[in-house]
Amino acid sequence: GRGFATHALAAPLLAEARQLAERVAERDPDVSDTDALRTGTRALLRTLADFHVDALRQKVGFASELINADQPEVVERLARGRPTSIVAGLRRLAEADANLGRNVHVELAIGTLFLHLAAETRSVPIPSSPLAAG
């Protein structure tokens, strides 16, 4: 089978994170470029987690207003997955956020995240991340 090009999967998120990092740096000129990038990336991870929460709520029939009510098609697509896959996605997003909090290289943390998310979507087992330790 074909492998995953994690850099291609992660590129759109990283590009958006860099745009957010520029805004962070404009507001706070004393913040380092790396910290600004981490801040932007973590904000995007929270947004992705919100989509997963919406999908899980929809999947299990929890009646509540969607966090991302303006993008129901994205939530619907995520909700097509198994509840365990949605929860696994949330777990991977939390892991990536924690890795960024521990100063793991941004591209490595996001590449690992997308490798695991893509594998989960295809039900391909990936060994435990070396980033999870520590």
Legacy VTK file of the C-alpha trace (Angstrom):
# vtk DataFile Version 3.0
C-alpha trace
ASCII
DATASET POLYDATA
POINTS 134 float
0.000 0.000 0.000
0.902 3.619 -0.266
2.484 5.441 2.616
1.422 8.790 3.970
3.140 12.011 2.949
2.712 13.663 6.321
4.342 16.888 5.177
1.661 17.203 2.477
-1.107 16.477 4.991
0.296 18.922 7.533
1.221 21.713 5.102
-2.161 23.522 5.075
-2.346 23.611 8.870
1.249 24.775 9.176
0.684 27.511 6.576
-2.333 28.762 8.530
-0.361 28.517 11.792
2.379 30.676 10.279
-0.209 33.314 9.330
-1.531 33.287 12.892
2.048 33.482 14.182
2.567 36.693 12.204
-0.476 38.212 13.896
0.741 37.081 17.320
4.142 38.662 16.639
2.503 41.896 15.504
0.574 42.124 18.786
3.585 41.173 20.907
6.932 42.089 19.305
8.812 40.492 22.228
7.507 36.978 21.499
9.928 34.733 19.630
9.020 33.441 16.178
8.938 29.904 17.553
6.616 30.801 20.419
4.353 32.707 18.022
4.221 29.638 15.768
3.405 27.407 18.747
0.615 29.771 19.788
-0.896 29.788 16.305
-0.588 26.023 15.950
-2.175 25.343 19.330
-5.102 27.618 18.450
-5.669 25.601 15.279
-5.464 22.320 17.204
-8.213 23.583 19.510
-10.326 24.417 16.470
-9.822 20.904 15.078
-10.721 19.459 18.471
-13.949 21.485 18.455
-14.905 19.841 15.158
-14.234 16.417 16.656
-16.353 17.257 19.719
-19.199 18.358 17.439
-18.889 15.145 15.414
-18.879 12.956 18.517
-21.918 14.713 19.943
-23.743 14.302 16.650
-22.697 10.659 16.324
-23.983 9.674 19.767
-27.142 11.784 19.501
-26.217 14.370 22.126
-28.564 17.282 21.469
-26.600 20.498 21.696
-25.761 23.401 19.459
-22.714 22.778 17.304
-19.588 24.723 18.174
-18.994 24.962 14.423
-22.603 25.510 13.373
-21.387 27.497 10.361
-19.686 24.380 8.914
-22.129 21.489 9.375
-20.780 19.611 6.341
-17.366 19.250 8.001
-18.957 18.014 11.214
-21.163 15.602 9.245
-18.163 14.168 7.417
-16.262 13.597 10.658
-19.383 12.084 12.238
-19.408 9.350 9.573
-16.513 7.721 11.392
-16.771 5.306 14.274
-17.116 6.955 17.691
-13.844 5.294 18.699
-12.119 6.934 15.718
-13.475 10.340 16.667
-12.281 9.870 20.248
-8.896 8.695 18.957
-8.693 11.895 16.902
-9.392 13.953 20.012
-6.726 12.018 21.878
-4.187 12.637 19.089
-5.010 16.347 19.024
-4.518 16.560 22.790
-1.222 14.677 22.447
-0.008 17.096 19.762
-0.997 20.053 21.942
0.868 18.557 24.898
3.916 17.940 22.705
3.924 21.581 21.640
3.681 22.558 25.289
6.829 20.493 25.913
8.646 22.374 23.139
8.657 19.531 20.620
9.527 20.831 17.148
6.289 22.178 15.619
6.618 20.439 12.248
7.461 17.132 13.935
4.490 17.355 16.299
2.076 18.203 13.489
3.547 15.649 11.084
3.129 12.956 13.744
-0.431 14.115 14.406
-1.416 13.853 10.754
0.313 10.498 10.351
-1.818 9.112 13.165
-5.028 10.807 12.011
-4.556 9.476 8.481
-3.765 5.999 9.787
-6.847 6.045 12.019
-8.992 7.004 9.063
-7.614 4.020 7.151
-7.452 1.779 10.250
-3.717 1.286 9.800
-1.896 0.549 13.059
0.989 2.930 13.762
3.392 2.202 16.608
3.226 4.478 19.616
4.809 7.855 19.021
8.239 8.386 20.566
6.941 11.882 21.374
4.342 10.439 23.763
7.042 9.451 26.203
8.432 12.114 28.342
LINES 1 135
134 0 1 2 3 4 5 6 7 8 9 10 11 12 13 14 15 16 17 18 19 20 21 22 23 24 25 26 27 28 29 30 31 32 33 34 35 36 37 38 39 40 41 42 43 44 45 46 47 48 49 50 51 52 53 54 55 56 57 58 59 60 61 62 63 64 65 66 67 68 69 70 71 72 73 74 75 76 77 78 79 80 81 82 83 84 85 86 87 88 89 90 91 92 93 94 95 96 97 98 99 100 101 102 103 104 105 106 107 108 109 110 111 112 113 114 115 116 117 118 119 120 121 122 123 124 125 126 127 128 129 130 131 132 133
